[in-house]
């Protein structure tokens, strides 16, 4: 199961966690994906994995 938003294509980022002594450890940041069911006017339903930003936009637009 890939961690990619079906609408905007957002996926994981790579970076470093930097301590006070400036040691660096690799870190991965993954998007907060949730399942959202979209119902069309003709009654068809589609379930997508979307990030929370896209979910907020879908709820606002309708």
C-alpha positions as CSV (number, residue, x, y, z in Angstrom):
1,X,0.0,0.0,0.0
2,X,1.6,3.2,-1.1
3,X,1.4,6.3,1.0
4,X,0.5,8.7,-1.8
5,X,-2.6,11.0,-2.0
6,X,-4.8,10.1,-4.9
7,X,-5.8,13.7,-5.6
8,X,-2.7,15.9,-5.2
9,X,0.1,13.2,-5.4
10,X,1.6,14.2,-2.0
11,X,4.0,11.5,-0.7
12,X,6.7,11.0,1.8
13,X,9.6,13.4,2.5
14,X,13.1,12.7,3.7
15,X,15.1,14.8,6.0
16,X,17.3,14.7,9.1
17,X,16.7,15.0,12.8
18,X,19.4,17.2,14.2
19,X,20.3,17.0,17.9
20,X,21.8,19.7,20.1
21,X,25.3,18.3,19.4
22,X,24.6,18.6,15.6
23,X,24.4,14.8,15.0
24,X,22.1,14.0,12.1
25,X,19.8,10.9,11.9
26,X,17.7,10.2,8.9
27,X,14.0,10.8,9.3
28,X,11.0,10.2,7.0
29,X,7.8,12.2,7.1
30,X,4.7,10.6,5.7
31,X,1.4,12.4,4.9
32,X,-1.7,11.9,7.0
33,X,-3.8,9.8,4.5
34,X,-7.4,8.9,5.2
35,X,-10.1,7.1,3.2
36,X,-12.7,9.3,1.8
37,X,-15.8,8.1,-0.1
38,X,-17.1,10.4,-2.8
39,X,-20.6,10.0,-4.1
40,X,-21.4,11.4,-7.6
41,X,-24.8,12.7,-8.8
42,X,-25.6,9.4,-10.6
43,X,-25.1,7.5,-7.3
44,X,-21.7,6.0,-8.1
45,X,-19.3,5.8,-5.1
46,X,-15.5,5.9,-5.2
47,X,-13.2,5.4,-2.2
48,X,-9.9,7.3,-2.4
49,X,-6.9,7.7,-0.1
50,X,-6.6,11.5,0.3
51,X,-4.4,13.7,2.6
52,X,-6.2,15.8,5.2
53,X,-5.7,19.0,3.2
54,X,-7.5,17.5,0.2
55,X,-10.2,16.1,2.6
56,X,-10.7,19.6,4.0
57,X,-11.0,21.0,0.4
58,X,-13.5,18.3,-0.6
59,X,-15.7,19.1,2.4
60,X,-15.6,22.8,1.6
61,X,-16.3,22.5,-2.1
62,X,-18.8,19.7,-1.8
